[in-house]
Amino acid sequence: MSKDASFENALAFAADLIRIPGLPGEEGEVAGRVKAEMDALGLEDIRVDNAGNVIGVARGRGDAPAALLNCHMDVVAEGDHDEWEVPPFSGEVRDGFLHGRGAMDIKGPLALQTYAAASMIGEAPGDVVVAHTVLEERGGLGMKHLLESGSVAPGVVIIGEATHGDVCIGHRGRAEVEVLVAGLAGHASVPGRAHNALDLVGDVLGSIRDLAENQPSDPLLGASSLIATMIDVLPESRNVIPDSAVVTIDWRILPGSDDESLMSLVREAISSRVPEIPDGLSLDVRMATERQRTYTGLVEERSLLTPGFMMDANDPMILAAAEAVGRRQGEGAATIRPWQFATDGGWSCGVYGIPTVGFAPGEERFAHTNRERIDVEEARWGFERYPYLISAVQQSLAV
Ligand SMILES: [Zn+2]
């Protein structure tokens, strides 16, 4: 069955996708639906890679650098259904909004991007690759895998996370770092036989505060920030001296930070407070990790770091994008700004250096809430602007 690349069909596709739940790692059914739609729309080279990302190509008329359109297929948990005004998996249009989990983060924009690409078959200045990824909400394993594998080679990436019609050019990233203190456990009644891991925790917390007072700042993104959020001790008993204490740090990072640079900053801050580790204790700094499994069975133990990125607001490609999109209400070019939240653009631009820009209808304040929705008229406007955006960025890269 073939389908017209119309807005009405795109909206119906978005509603269908909302009706298929898919937490991170459980995107299989959503992926199947996305693949079928790509086929009905006439995309070529449709495939699912071994991480479970779905990829299809809308062939352009020329050889301008390929644009990669990206959304993710996972959504965050919907929580208590009773707290939703409109049921989370209804995909209902009510009062001018499409409602439900994923309406704006990100199944609505996913549908619009896919249809916008299809509407440009034979017309775009270059190929338009549509690649919707897995596990974005858990740090971006899907996007990392897609770019690492080399199965796509875009000149520009367009991320469909909500911008409310603005052009977004970056965001801070996030990392979790752990400081481990190890000692010797013992009975609390004979402290002399043990080495209490808690003895160093005060200095560790102090070092984290020292480091927090000296964070670099970016004119658009603001400063990076870090704070201790958890202390876990083992054994977990009120009358046992623990041999292990782990302090967790939540760190909102600027572009350019990686595992090594973050860990060495923590080590330096600790060693200036504690030049010598007391006998019987040891100290280690590591990235927090998580074992993740894709719906296709790929397993990876990953560091919990989502990179940040920032494009130059005066980059000709960015200016062309803002000009092409225009203002939803009023005259002139779209507003250029960073996002508040992190996206897969941290991988495409922050790590792989591919020029990346964000554009999608939808208001950021509805993301991850039980009021998630997208304004249908704003979605229609965004759908109509997408081809201008794609043409503009491809042309600006072709010169
Ligand atoms: Zn999202």
Residues whose N, C-alpha, C, O or C-beta is under 5 A from the ligand:
A	BS01	ZN	D105 I106 E161
